Amino acid sequence: MEKLAAKPVAEAAAFLKKFSPQVPDAAVVLGSGVKVLEDLEESRSISYEEVFGVSPGVVGHSGALSIGKIDGKTVAVLRGRFHFYEGHPWSVVTLPAQTLVEWGVPKLYLTNAAGGINQNFNVGDLMVITGYRDHLNEKYKESGLLSQLKKAPVSCSNSLTDQLIDTARKLHAKNPAFRALQAGVYVGLLGPNYETLAEIELLKYLKCDAVGMSTVPELLACEGSKTQAAALSVITNVWKPEEAVGGHEEVLTAAKEASERLDILFREAIRA
């Protein structure tokens, strides 16, 4: 079978401009098992293979791009992403984000399924990423991991992040049953694996609140562009001494349970 080749950013963006001449007001990238914005008005879908030339190979990433409307606002929903641990290079891992930037999408909401390190977190919490540590990239092997560990997390707070926090605060005030949003530092590791006890202790020492294997490249791809990005982690498991940590099936289950709140949050944020 012939191996699929990823399209250049310009070609993928040109394809989307033909598919939808209306540039979306916002885009949402969904992580493992996260299902939101399923019933957009005037919705049309297309496969990643058609848009990007390649498809995700991880369970919970359907590899479909949908475009529709929420109260007149055009939204693109990308159901899945590419990871370094699948063997993809930087150009492919960041291809969707770079394409959205090239397309001119002004707002990008990123989601992921993450493990909770902060002991105050619970399974099903939503954590807005206010800072990150990047240990996904090859460049850190060259510059030395220890030198990077001594640096402070990179801040990714911006007006879009602030708006997301404010929207969640209002939803919680209106309905206390809407679980309050957590906030913290996300660390991106290469994976694919669950961290050892020693690694968790190190990440706790580094003041990391959640850990995953994505999102950081997309945040970096948007830096310096006209596309503003905000990111949310669905906390699908939390390491606590007295509790067992589940596997990938548990991750997908927790993501599904948190998706209802996430759906409400995104609809309110996009309407604003």
HUTAWO-V58451 format. One line per field, one symbol per residue. phi: phi as a letter, one per 30 degrees, with the letter a starting at -180 (. if undefined). psi: psi as a letter, one per 40 degrees, with the letter a starting at -180 (. if undefined). Layout:
phi = ???
psi = ???
This chain:
phi = .dddcdddeddddddddddbeddedabbccdeidbbhdbddhdbbbdeeddcjbbdccejbdibccbabbhiddbcccckacbdddjddeddeceedddddddjddbbccbacbddcddddbejdccddcabccbcdddddddjddddddddeddbdaddddddddddddddddbeddeeddblcccccdicadddedddddddddidcababaieeddddceicdcccbbbccdcabdbecbdcdcddddddddddddddddddddddddd
psi = hhhihiiidddddddddddgdhhidiihhhahehhifdfiifhiiiiddddeeiiifhhegdfihihaihfehhhhhhgiiiideeeiiddddedddddddddehdhhhiiihihhdheeiiheihhhheiihhfdidddddehdddddeiiihhfhaddddddddddddddddgdehhihiiahhhhidahiiiidddddddddefidiiafadddddddeheiehhhiihhhheihhhdeiihiaddddddddddeddddddddddddd.
